[in-house]
Amino acid sequence: MGALGLAGVAGCLGGDENRPTTGAAESAEADIGEASGSDDSDNSDIVLATATTAYDTGLLDALHEEFTARFGIRVKTLVQGTGAALRTAADGDADVVIAHAREAEDEFLRAGHGINRRDLMHNDFLVVGPESDPAGVDSVGNDPLAAFQTIAESESLFLSRGDDSGTHRREQSLWERSAATPSGRWYQATGDGMGDTLRQASRRGAYTLVDRGTFHVYGDSISLDSFVEGPLGGGPELLRNDYGIIPTNPARHDVDYPSAMAYVGFLTGRTGQKIIRTFGESTLFVPDALDDDPAVDQYGPASDRS
């Protein structure tokens, strides 16, 4: 049985005995990392397409430095909105993708472009705006729907990313659930990433929706206050921001699946999750992968399961 097990692993790795597997066990992860890092000729690259909000904080830099040191695999990072990141992987131009829009992730999985999705981490969204608060958002408490309605009624300037990112998709969902319609000159799309949108909002005295991590990174260089916070700040689960990691399907695309699974295993293993938990002076992300009772629907399209 042991011989058969080893043969099965070798088959999954395409016959490369030196290539790491999933990193599920911490001791195996360390051993593989040392073996891979000991010979530069074994080094390889994988391409990660990632949401901007996971990158802007510097978290991925910290994770990739440790991953490369252990596995000898370098990560080339394509920083895009979630929609663009998923399209890049769907075109076979990325080995793995990090996204934060579950419906879009489910569409990606259902179309057969990705497999073996994992819950990675979460933080939350904030409604931020100028200190003068022309819409009076501060008076509604931690209610994002009431905040959006107040902004619309006062026709105060609101900047949307407008880029099919996870943040843009959540913003659209909030507008749909509120009693307000985002239309008129007061509602404008930047078409830019989160950092650039924050800078524009600060310069123009506008409101916007932002994830906690990016707001923390840019906080000292912009003049915006946080008026509504998600669950990390005692607010509603409606503003919870979940991130998933998905390897691209090797049956559909020519990708380095074994190395992608090593990356997934590292980020969702003890070392990766510890880096996520301790990153930053305050809590920017909460790790979600190490769970005694993992949710089964994390691995495939959630809407397809009861």
Secondary structure, 3 states (H helix, E strand, C coil): CHHHHHHHHHHHCCCCCCCCCCCCCHHHHHHHHHHHHCCHHHCEEEEEEEEHHHHCCCHHHHHHHHHHHHHCEEEEEEEECHHHHHHHHHCCCCCEEEECCHHHHHHHHHCCCECCCEEEEEEEEEEEECCCCCCCHHHHCCCHHHHHHHHHHHCCCEEECCCCCHHHHHHHHHHHHCCCCCCCCCEEECCCCHHHHHHHHHHHCCEEEEEHHHHHHHHHHCCCEEEEECHHHCCCHHHEEEEEEEEECCCCCCCCHHHHHHHHHHHHCHHHHHHHHHCCCCCCCEECCCCCCCCHHHCCCHHHCC
